[in-house]
Amino acid sequence: MTIAVIQFGGSNCDRDSVRALETLGFDAELVWHEDGLPDDVDGIMLPGGFSYGDYLRAGAMAARSPIMEEVREAAADGTPVLGVCNGAQIGCESSLTPGVFTTNESARFQCEHVHLRVENADTPWTRHYEEGDVVELPIAHGEGRYEITDERLDELEAEDRIIFKYCDAEGNVTPEANPNGSKHAVAGVTGDSDHVAVMMPHPERASLDDLGRTDGKPVLQGFAD
């Protein structure tokens, strides 16, 4: 399988993502956004970073790159798409997934390890976990607070489209365990189909043995599912 890791001006987790994917046995290819998607892509990853310096809103300018129309078309045709951190912001700004990511409640950049609870283990990105599993992943963002209307959030909850929530080490979803003030502690959500997902924490930074943790490896294995 060939996974396209799309680079925008300001991407900085693109090579990390390629290394993590290659370690898992995927062919990963860096794709500059101006070049468009290759014809033989089996999956697409929107990596973290600070595309266009987060000018206007995080992910807003990258979402308007012509390649994102190709990404939307590929997603509609069933191609798996995963957006991580800035890629999650781009995914929401591109309407691949609902809601938005905005300024952390603390108004500070948050860089730390957090715990996540698996809310739905029946998606490609969570299939290698059990529902209720607690995993530890790093975050590094200034605009990671997930926001959406209460009515739409209730719909997402009812449709099992929330895949991760921030929690403590025991799996309790508490205000103290929520690093950015995300509504309902949402850390990851799917699009209309579960082969498209975005998440704020970084699975690629916790997927290699030499990084000390591999809790994020199952997320990336979703490209094969």
N, C-alpha and C positions, 0 to 999 in steps of 0.2 A: 504494500500500500504506500502511496505517496501522499504525504501531508504537506500542504502549503502553509508556511508560516509567513504571514503578510507583514512586511516592514513599512512603517510610515516614518516620516521625519520625526525623530524623538523616541522611537521604539528603543527599548533597552533590555528587554527580556527575550528578544527574538533568538539569539544564539543559545541562550540557556534552554529555551524550548526545543530547539533543534537537537541539542545534545541529549536532553531527556528523552525525546521521541526516538532518536537513533538507538539509544541504550535499550529501549524496549523493543527494538527490532523493526521500527518503521523507517521508510525512506522519507526524510524530511528535507524540504527545499525552501530556502529563503526566497521570497517573492517580493520584489519592490512594487509598491502599489501602483506606480505609473505604468508598469509593464503588463498588468492584467493577469488573470489567472491562467496557468498552463492548462492544456486540454486534458491531461491525464491525471487530474487531481482526484484523490479518493476521500480527502478530508481537509478541513481548513481550520487553522488556529489563528486567532487574533491575540497577539501577545501583549504583555504589560509594557509600561513605559510612560512617556509623557508626550504623546503625539501632538505636534505643533505647540509644544510648551503648555498644553492645557488652555490655550487661548480661547476666549469666549466661555466655553464650558469643556470640561474634560471629555474628550472623544468627539466633540461636536464637529470639528473641522475634518477629522479623518473619516467620519461617517458620510461626508459629502464627496469623498473621493470616488471617481467612476468605478473603481474596482468593487466598491461595496454593492453596487447594483448587480455585478456578477456574483458576488457572494450570496445576495438574497435569492438570485435565480438558482444558484447551485443548491442552496438550502431547500428551496421549494421542490427541487428535483430529488431530494433525499440525501444529499451530501452532508455528513456530520460536520458541525461547526461548533467550536468551543472558543469563547472569549474569556480571557483572564485579566483581571485588574483593569488596566486601560482598555484592554480588549473587551471587557465586560461593559465598560462605559460606551465604547464604540458600538457594541452590539445593541445596547438599549437605544442609543441615539439613532441607529439605523433601523429601528423597529423590528429587529430580529427577535427581541424579547421585550416584554412589557416593563413599564416603570422607568426610573432614572436613578443614576447614582450622583449624589451631590455632596457638598461640603460636610466633612465629619462634624458631629455634634460638638466636639472639642475645639473645632476650628484649627486643629493642629494636624501635621503629618503623623500618621501612626505607623510605626515599624516595629513589629513584635510577632511572637507566635501566639496563635489563638486556637481554641478548640471549636470544633464544628460537630453538630449532630446530624447524622444522615436521616433525612425526613422521608425520602422515597427511594427505595433500593431497586426500583423497577424501571430504571432508565439506563441507557448505555453508559453514562458517566458514573453511575452509582451501583451498577449491577454486581460488582465484586465486593461490595460491602453488604452488611445486614442493616435493615432499618433499625435506627436507634444507636448504631455504632458511633463512637466518639473518636474523631481523628484530630491530629494536630498539624496545622499548616501555618506558614508565615503570611503576614500581610505587610504591605508597604504602600500606603495611599493617603492622599489628603482629601479625596472626594469619593469615599466609599460608602456613604450612608444611602441605603436603598430607600427610595420614596415612591409611593403609588397611592392612589385613592383607596380609602377604606373599602369601598364597594368592590373595586377591582381586586384588591388583595384577598378579600373573602372568596372571590371566584377562583383565584389561584390556589388558595388553600383547599377549596372543595375539589378542584381538578388535580390535586397532588402534583402541582407544577413547581413547588418549592422543594429543592433538593438538599440544601444545607441551611442550617440555622446556627448562629453563634451560641455557644453554651459554655458551661464550666467543665472541668475535667471529669465530673460525674455525669455529665449529660443534661444538667439543669439549665434551661433557658432563663437567664436572669438579666436584669439591666446591667449588673456589674460585669457580666461576661460579654456584653455587647460593646465592641471597641469603638464603634463609630456612630451609634444611635440608629442603625437601620431599623425601619419599621418591622415589627414582629421578628426582629433579629435575623432577617433574611440575609443569607450570604451567597446563595446561588439559586437560580431559577431557570426553567426551560422556556422555550418558545412555544408556538402553537403545537409543534411536534417535538418529542423529547430527544430527537437527534440534534437539536440546536439548544445550547445552554450557555449561560454566562455565570461567572462566579468571581467574587472579589479576592479571596485568598489565592495563593500561588501553589498549585499542585506540582508544577515543574521544579520548584525549589525544595520539594520534599519527595523526590522520586529516585534519587541516586544514593547508593550505599555510602559514598564518600561525602555526602551532605549531612549524614547523621540520622536522617529519617527518611522513610519511604511511604509515609501515609498517603501521599498524593499520587503514587503510581497507579492505583486503580482508576483514577479519573482519566488519565491519559490512555489507559487501555481501552477506554470507551470508543476510541477511533476504530478498533477492530470489531466492535459489537454492532 
